[in-house]
Amino acid sequence: MKKWIALSGALIVLLLTGCAQPKKPYDYTAFHASKPASILVLPAANTSPDINAAHSLNSLVTRPLAEAGYYVFPVAVVEETFQQNGLSSASDAQAVSAKRLNEIFHADSALYISISDYGSSYRVIDSVTTVTAKARLVDLRSGKEIWQGSATATDNDQGNNNNNGVIGILVSAVIKQISDNVSDKAHTVAGLTSNRLLAQNEQGGLLTGPRYKVVSAR
């Protein structure tokens, strides 16, 4: 009987292992063909309840892009250019044709960002700050999409061990949520999201650009 149980357990493990398919590598064919050197970051579309989400994430994506070796157009200047031309919303800016964006900014590519989660939420025994975003990179010379990705980050990614009992956990969660709102912890988490979204990794972030070696040497 014991042998049968052991054999059954081994068979289940083998079946589960066999069902686990290795993740397919991201297809960078279009990206390699495009070879973008400069990136125009468009105002981010925001469907989260926090009105500050778009400005927060847009201010943070420049760093991972620049560190990857791309020239990134200053996001504040880009936003001001749109506003001066009557395009005050992200939807208006993202609706401009690739050809027109190329004519105005002379950029190789444009990054379109959408934010679905941004901020803290109370979940019975914890307060979790979450930032979720998607992005796609479009070649402004051809109008073709050459990359897309998504990422989520929370302030609980490192785990949260609390042995203070149920009452202590509830009180800590309320205090934590208030503290997160006061300190705008979502902005910090947004930095982690932007790195996960854009840095090259096993999930398929952006490949490094032509200035990567120069940036790395500094």
Secondary structure in CASP SS format (residue, H / E / C, confidence):
PFRMAT SS
TARGET T0000
AUTHOR 0000-0000-0000
METHOD secondary structure of the structure
MODEL  1
M C 1.00
K H 1.00
K H 1.00
W H 1.00
I H 1.00
A H 1.00
L H 1.00
S H 1.00
G H 1.00
A H 1.00
L H 1.00
I H 1.00
V H 1.00
L H 1.00
L H 1.00
L H 1.00
T H 1.00
G H 1.00
C H 1.00
A C 1.00
Q C 1.00
P C 1.00
K C 1.00
K C 1.00
P C 1.00
Y C 1.00
D C 1.00
Y C 1.00
T H 1.00
A H 1.00
F H 1.00
H H 1.00
A H 1.00
S H 1.00
K C 1.00
P C 1.00
A C 1.00
S E 1.00
I E 1.00
L E 1.00
V E 1.00
L C 1.00
P C 1.00
A C 1.00
A E 1.00
N E 1.00
T C 1.00
S C 1.00
P C 1.00
D C 1.00
I C 1.00
N C 1.00
A H 1.00
A H 1.00
H H 1.00
S H 1.00
L H 1.00
N H 1.00
S H 1.00
L H 1.00
V H 1.00
T H 1.00
R H 1.00
P H 1.00
L H 1.00
A H 1.00
E H 1.00
A C 1.00
G C 1.00
Y C 1.00
Y E 1.00
V E 1.00
F C 1.00
P C 1.00
V H 1.00
A H 1.00
V H 1.00
V H 1.00
E H 1.00
E H 1.00
T H 1.00
F H 1.00
Q H 1.00
Q H 1.00
N C 1.00
G C 1.00
L C 1.00
S C 1.00
S C 1.00
A H 1.00
S H 1.00
D H 1.00
A H 1.00
Q H 1.00
A C 1.00
V C 1.00
S C 1.00
A H 1.00
K H 1.00
R H 1.00
L H 1.00
N H 1.00
E H 1.00
I H 1.00
F H 1.00
H C 1.00
A C 1.00
D C 1.00
S E 1.00
A E 1.00
L E 1.00
Y E 1.00
I E 1.00
S E 1.00
I E 1.00
S E 1.00
D E 1.00
Y E 1.00
G E 1.00
S E 1.00
S E 1.00
Y E 1.00
R C 1.00
V C 1.00
I C 1.00
D C 1.00
S E 1.00
V E 1.00
T E 1.00
T E 1.00
V E 1.00
T E 1.00
A E 1.00
K E 1.00
A E 1.00
R E 1.00
L E 1.00
V E 1.00
D E 1.00
L C 1.00
R C 1.00
S C 1.00
G C 1.00
K C 1.00
E E 1.00
I E 1.00
W E 1.00
Q E 1.00
G E 1.00
S E 1.00
A E 1.00
T E 1.00
A E 1.00
T E 1.00
D C 1.00
N C 1.00
D C 1.00
Q C 1.00
G C 1.00
N C 1.00
N C 1.00
N C 1.00
N C 1.00
N C 1.00
G H 1.00
V H 1.00
I H 1.00
G H 1.00
I H 1.00
L H 1.00
V H 1.00
S H 1.00
A H 1.00
V H 1.00
I H 1.00
K H 1.00
Q H 1.00
I H 1.00
S H 1.00
D H 1.00
N H 1.00
V H 1.00
S H 1.00
D C 1.00
K H 1.00
A H 1.00
H H 1.00
T H 1.00
V H 1.00
A H 1.00
G H 1.00
L H 1.00
T H 1.00
S H 1.00
N H 1.00
R H 1.00
L H 1.00
L H 1.00
A C 1.00
Q C 1.00
N C 1.00
E C 1.00
Q C 1.00
G C 1.00
G C 1.00
L C 1.00
L C 1.00
T C 1.00
G C 1.00
P C 1.00
R C 1.00
Y H 1.00
K H 1.00
V H 1.00
V H 1.00
S H 1.00
A H 1.00
R C 1.00
END
